[in-house]
Amino acid sequence: PGDWFHVFEIVGRSTGYSIRVQVKKGSSVTEVIVSPENKTVVSKDNFLRVNLIGDFVSHNSMPTFEDFYLVTPRKAGGDGQPQVLGDEFSRWMLLERVRFTLDGLECNKIGVGYEAYRNQPNLCGSPFGSCLYNQLWNFKESDENRIYRNQEPQYIVQGRFDRINQHPNAGAHSFSIGITESLNTNLLIELSADDINYVYQRY
């Protein structure tokens, strides 16, 4: 009671990251940061220019969420009505779309309406809570029990994914997670100097 939730369809995806390049010049260090959104960067003193050419291979473990809805809690505004997205990631869940009814006419699905409850067969002989199974709180409680047993949650995003919504370009209506896979990227580094000593070491 009193809890409100946003239910988001997830459409499209992109990969975001940044690479920090540092070059030592005497006792000073020049630094620039490149990313897929900002592929060419020049340092303030024009000594260093870095161009991100591209990744050698794509991620192998990129998850897809096209068949899921993202469910997030909403915090109440000043007038008591839900207005803004909550950031309580322990209550954010990813649930398969088949667990929802969008017209309210299916029993035992999130979004079930009174008509589905009233029209179920043998209404008067049905057990208490019939037609109201598989609701949001059931999935949350199931995961809380898993977490209590030191198991990874199945629906709650916290504990299932790393670095939730920490990407700099993550907006209010986006969902970002960290990828733990290593990725090799090709960079072009240009220096403006009269004399350069280049040392290459492979370990």
DAMOLIN-V524091 format. One record per pair of residues at least 24 apart in sequence whose C-alpha atoms are under 7 Angstrom apart, sorted by the first residue. I is the first residue (numbers start at 1). J is the second residue. If there is no record, write none. Layout:
i->I j->J
i->I j->J
//
This chain:
i->4 j->73
i->4 j->74
i->4 j->82
i->5 j->71
i->5 j->72
i->5 j->73
i->5 j->74
i->6 j->71
i->6 j->72
i->6 j->73
i->6 j->74
i->7 j->69
i->7 j->70
i->7 j->71
i->7 j->72
i->8 j->69
i->8 j->70
i->8 j->71
i->9 j->69
i->9 j->70
i->10 j->65
i->10 j->66
i->10 j->69
i->11 j->66
i->47 j->191
i->47 j->192
i->48 j->190
i->48 j->191
i->48 j->192
i->49 j->189
i->49 j->190
i->49 j->191
i->50 j->187
i->50 j->188
i->50 j->189
i->50 j->190
i->51 j->187
i->51 j->188
i->51 j->189
i->52 j->186
i->52 j->187
i->52 j->188
i->53 j->186
i->53 j->187
i->53 j->188
i->54 j->185
i->54 j->186
i->55 j->184
i->55 j->185
i->55 j->186
i->56 j->184
i->56 j->185
i->56 j->186
i->67 j->96
i->67 j->97
i->68 j->94
i->68 j->95
i->68 j->96
i->68 j->97
i->69 j->94
i->69 j->95
i->69 j->96
i->69 j->97
i->70 j->94
i->70 j->95
i->89 j->157
i->89 j->158
i->90 j->156
i->90 j->157
i->90 j->158
i->91 j->156
i->92 j->156
i->92 j->157
i->93 j->155
i->93 j->156
i->93 j->157
i->94 j->155
i->94 j->156
i->94 j->157
i->95 j->155
i->107 j->131
i->107 j->132
i->108 j->132
i->108 j->133
i->108 j->134
i->109 j->133
i->109 j->134
i->109 j->135
i->110 j->134
i->110 j->135
i->110 j->136
//
